[in-house]
Amino acid sequence: MSRSEELFEKAKKLMPGGVNSPVRAFQAVGGHPRFMERADGPYIWDVDGNRYIDYIGSWGPMILGHNHPAIREAVIKAAEKGLSFGAATGIEAEVAELICSMVPSMEMLRMVNSGTEAVMSAVRVARGYTGRSKIIKFEGCYHGHSDSMLVKAGSGALTSGVPDSLGVPAGCAADTLTARYNDCSSVERLFEEYPGQIAAVILEPVAGNMGVVLPEPGFLEGLRELCTKKRALLIFDEVITGFRLGPSGAQGYYGITPDLTTFGKIIGGGMPVGCYGGRRELMEMVAPLGGVYQAGTLSGNPVAMAAGRAELTILRDHPEIYSHINEMGDYYRDGVKKLFHTYGKPWFVTGVGSLSCIFFTDSPVRNYQDARTSDTEEFGRYFNHMLNHGVNMAPSQFESIFISNAHTRELIDETLGILESYLKETSAV
Ligand SMILES: *Cc1c(COP(=O)(O)O)cnc(C)c1O
């Protein structure tokens, strides 16, 4: 038995599925999770000493590559002064200033500890500001695990949502309406059905939790117009896209200004951080200025802020990082496309910038229903082949691969070579 398997056996007795977040348990792909020990640049090592080219990057934060010396040093330096004070510190305003200077729609923000918390709080602000209770979200978008976001579309004529998890009250789910990604008319219909009741529309401006699904031209613009017309707020959940598609996130990349934005992942440089913010008048609704209550014992933690400040400063001062990761993303997608063509596979690769995803289906993917046509058993075989040959990717079809600044053309070529060996094998039978 490998050390990973031993640790998994032990962990399973102590934690549900042996993990602290479900996708890590490998249930979608079979086999046992690799327990990781250390990471550096583009590589990650498991406890059995196997090295992998890593395309998870802690699900985004490691955009500069693992164990970046500037971030590591910043964390050590901050830790030497004390781990947490439960009081205001200067660095919190520095990180807020960095974020607001890079993302023009952010005039004021509040730090929290996760993306889940950021979304939960932004939704509360939207409800508090508008005095309305319903939220529109899109099927297949993930916004963390708060009650009102763990909701799926009701069947048939039911337009109000139903719980997507045990333990979410039906009453809570009823206030979350689900629309179809890339379909403005599905949103328009909900606005007509619930006049004056919709507080906000929330979405991932590039969907990264149903595989990668891009917004079609006009979709984000249409939502912006609709929200303005109906006096509802537009919330961009940029927990993945923030500081990844470019220094001002998806909103800068596509040129759309949301009312509220949530960030996470990258802004903590690998530490647990999230934040929500936007227009000043909206954020002035938050306690202690306004009546929307939200608080956090460890929010704005000095060590986490030091990591975030180091990461964001590098991203602000080095625009060539974005040119590099975006170019590597294009290079990867081009390579995959060519291989699928050469081996006569109908599958396709999609993505934008450093976010990519292969769908094992022959039809274009515009929304969650389309994404579900992907052959997940084929994905499982492909995933295990890549893993066994030293490539660590998200253990689920419905995720993205993340390219970092440490990924070189040579590493992408190596990765494509391993994909090619898989295609050769599957074409032989
Ligand atoms: C990861 C993610 C979240 C949740 O963030 P956590 O830090 O895991 O709570 C929310 N929204 C999106 C788009 C995400 O990808």
The ligand as a Gaussian input file, in Angstrom:
#p B3LYP/6-31G(d) Opt

LIG

0 1
 C      -14.342000      28.574000      -5.091000
 C      -15.506000      29.417000      -5.403000
 C      -16.347000      29.947000      -4.403000
 C      -16.233000      29.548000      -2.965000
 O      -15.046000      29.927000      -2.400000
 P      -14.537000      29.163000      -1.061000
 O      -13.325000      29.924000      -0.672000
 O      -14.263000      27.760000      -1.465000
 O      -15.630000      29.257000      -0.073000
 C      -17.318000      30.843000      -4.778000
 N      -17.493000      31.197000      -6.047000
 C      -16.721000      30.703000      -7.048000
 C      -16.934000      31.160000      -8.442000
 C      -15.717000      29.777000      -6.756000
 O      -14.999000      29.240000      -7.749000

